Amino acid sequence: MSEKRKYKKRYCKYCEQKVDFIDYKDIASLKYSLSERFKIMPRRLTGNCKRHQDMVTIAIKRSRAAALIPYTVSRKVIAGASHEER
């Protein structure tokens, strides 16, 4: 017997919007694929298909090289930002 899923199936938002190319300069759309420490989130969490996840990965790496997105963020920056927002 197959077990029921404990979570709903995620769908690729780029397939729904019929996106052919993901631009590295569009930081607002790339932020959905990054964690709070600016690490690339895996497909199982974002719900992207293989094709679009590869395009997102390449776009994030290009924007990091162009200094639009930081490579890493230290814990102090995250802890300081969370206290300032409250």
C-alpha positions as CSV (number, residue, x, y, z in Angstrom):
1,M,0.0,0.0,0.0
2,S,1.2,3.4,-0.7
3,E,1.4,5.9,2.1
4,K,-0.3,9.3,1.9
5,R,1.8,12.3,1.5
6,K,2.2,14.5,4.6
7,Y,2.7,17.6,2.5
8,K,1.2,19.0,-0.6
9,K,3.0,18.6,-3.9
10,R,4.9,21.7,-4.9
11,Y,4.7,22.9,-8.5
12,C,7.3,24.8,-10.5
13,K,6.2,28.5,-10.5
14,Y,8.4,29.1,-13.6
15,C,6.5,26.4,-15.6
16,E,3.2,27.9,-14.6
17,Q,4.3,31.3,-15.9
18,K,5.9,29.7,-19.0
19,V,9.3,31.3,-18.3
20,D,12.0,30.5,-20.9
21,F,14.9,32.4,-19.4
22,I,15.7,33.5,-15.9
23,D,17.7,36.8,-15.8
24,Y,20.5,37.1,-13.3
25,K,19.7,40.8,-12.8
26,D,16.1,40.1,-11.5
27,I,17.1,39.7,-7.8
28,A,13.5,39.9,-6.6
29,S,12.5,36.6,-8.3
30,L,15.8,34.9,-7.3
31,K,15.3,35.7,-3.6
32,Y,12.6,32.9,-3.5
33,S,15.3,30.4,-4.2
34,L,17.7,31.6,-1.6
35,S,17.8,30.9,2.2
36,E,18.2,33.7,4.7
37,R,22.0,33.0,4.6
38,F,21.9,33.4,0.8
39,K,22.4,29.7,0.1
40,I,20.7,28.1,-2.9
41,M,17.7,26.1,-1.8
42,P,17.2,22.6,-3.2
43,R,14.4,21.6,-5.6
44,R,12.5,19.6,-3.0
45,L,12.0,22.9,-1.0
46,T,11.3,25.3,-3.8
47,G,9.3,22.9,-6.0
48,N,11.2,23.9,-9.2
49,C,11.6,21.4,-12.0
50,K,15.1,20.2,-13.0
51,R,15.3,22.6,-16.0
52,H,14.3,25.7,-14.1
53,Q,16.3,24.8,-11.0
54,D,19.4,24.6,-13.3
55,M,18.6,28.0,-14.8
56,V,18.0,29.5,-11.3
57,T,21.4,28.1,-10.1
58,I,23.2,29.6,-13.1
59,A,21.5,32.9,-12.6
60,I,22.3,33.1,-8.9
61,K,26.0,32.2,-9.6
62,R,26.2,35.0,-12.3
63,S,24.6,37.5,-10.0
64,R,27.1,36.6,-7.2
65,A,29.9,37.1,-9.6
66,A,28.5,40.5,-10.6
67,A,28.2,41.4,-6.8
68,L,24.4,41.7,-6.9
69,I,23.9,38.9,-4.3
70,P,26.5,38.2,-1.5
71,Y,28.3,34.8,-1.5
72,T,27.9,34.4,2.3
73,V,26.4,36.2,5.2
74,S,27.8,35.8,8.7
75,R,25.7,34.9,11.7
76,K,26.3,38.3,13.3
77,V,24.6,40.0,10.4
78,I,21.6,37.8,10.5
79,A,21.2,38.1,14.3
80,G,21.7,41.8,14.2
81,A,19.1,42.2,11.4
82,S,16.5,40.1,13.2
83,H,16.7,42.2,16.4
84,E,16.5,45.5,14.5
85,E,13.3,44.5,12.7
86,R,11.4,43.9,16.0
